[in-house]
Amino acid sequence: MARSSGLVTANPPWESFERAAVGRARVSAEGSRIHFTIEDGDKRVRRPLDYFIGSGLVGRSYASAIGGFLFQAPVSYYTSQRRWDISPGFEKRDELSLTRAVEPACLRCHSSRLQPIEATANGYKSPAFLEGGVSCERCHGSGEAHIAGQKTAIVNPAKLDALRRDSICAQCHLAGLAEIAKRDAPAYRPGALLTDSSTVFVWSRGGALNANSHFERMAQSKCWQASDRKLWCGTCHQAHSRPTLATRVNYYRTRCLTCHTDTSCSEKRGVRVAAKDNCLQCHMPRTEMQTVRHAAATDHTIPRSSRAAPPLSNVNAVLVPFEGTATDRELGLAYADVALKDNNRQWGMRAFELLRRAYESDAADEKVASQLAQLYDRMGNEPKACEIYAAIVAANPNVIAPSVNLGACLAKRGEIEQSIRLWTEVLKRSPGLESARINLAVALNATGKAETAKQVIEDGLEIDPLSRNLVNVLQ
């Protein structure tokens, strides 16, 4: 965990570059720096990888800093294959986009003492975080508060009750389908209940094996269910160290034997002698992740055989909170997340009914209003969507997505100057937002400001020189 993020400064780099070609891109090292280069006809982009994200156990992703904003690199390193390839989330894209913002939520579990710039999508001070990796405070609480005399500010996870203890691990290792922050709730702190800050939703029938879905997978195991929560992450894992490859099999076998006996598996049950002492081989097999290519993760469902159970289908499944209960607001936001991501009409209608009720109760809830407006827009009720966007922006002029959408509403009504103002402000806070940039350029050009429109596009090409959309507008 302490090595889960940092500045790319190793000399020589830790990664291998024998398999460093990724389509039109190639990754190379020069001293302590790593660059990726993309060539497209007569165009060539060369960009440094400034930050790494990931410990390297599975692999690493990277980010480049451009003008104070962080953008995810389209290339990642995959440890088991010792190769570079497309980053997670880029597989379905036609081109290697260079404008994918690295938002604070993405770094929260990988780094410590973030320095995001308020009211931006991906603006950061330099450096973006003051401590690489997961610091002591992530699990033990505030050192500053402890020094100031709040002796209870420091906690020992192993001495907490089961729900509070598990919340510490679950804050990063419970992925779920959607995590919805509770209305006006404080940020999670060690020693508190995670359910007091947010609700994590999962499918009622299980789901795919994701990169950080360890906790919900463990909860599906018979070992966890039969232990009355005595089994927890710390039963098998040491937070401050990891067994070496040579000691791994025996180390985890001793962990299993804290509950089982050395005769729990026997040759009478068909267990091969060679595998008898390797509990992991049969009961925690490495399984290919469905969301990250070239990567496998230990199956924490602890199956009875080495053939891991296939992920359950979400057909006819419903979203349920992993722990606790959920309000209409939280369930509606969760359904909206999955519906808008997968363009699923059934989930969208479910989200719409829940969010409409939540909005009637609290129209000042910005998150609810924004998602409801998007659903109205997709249902063809543009006037209602525009009405809600206008209310959101009036209450908070710094919002990004509602401002972009309100700009489109105003442009259709002929209020171009107001649209220009909105999109100009949005690009200050999220310069990689290509849709807002194109809208702004078109609007400027329509009002006789061709040179300013051209500059807007050229500024975008500084971030992504290979963007076909921007190039087409410029032409």
Secondary structure, DSSP 4 states (H G I P E B T S, - for coil): -TTSEEES--SS-SS--TT-EETTEEEEEETTEEEEEEEETTEEEEEE--EEES-SSSEEEEEEEETTEEEE-SEEEETTTTEEEEPTT-TT-SS--S--B--HHHHTTTEEEEEEPTT-SSBEEEEEEEEES--THHHH--HHHHHTT-GGGS--GGGS-HHHHHHHHHHHH---SEEEEPTTPPPP-TTS-GGGTEEEEEETT-----TT-HHHHHHTSHHHHHTTT---HHHH--TT----TTTHHHHHHHHHTTTS-TTSS-GGGT--GGGTT-HHHHHS-EEE-SSSTT-EEE-TT--SSSSPPPPPP-TT--EEESSS---HHHHHHHHHHHHHHHT-HHHHHHHHHHHHHHHHH-TT-HHHHHHHHHHHHHTT-HHHHHHHHHHHHHH-TT-SHHHHHHHHHHHHTT-HHHHHHHHHHHHHH-TT-HHHHHHHHHHHHHTT-HHHHHHHHHHHHHH-TT-HHHHHHH-
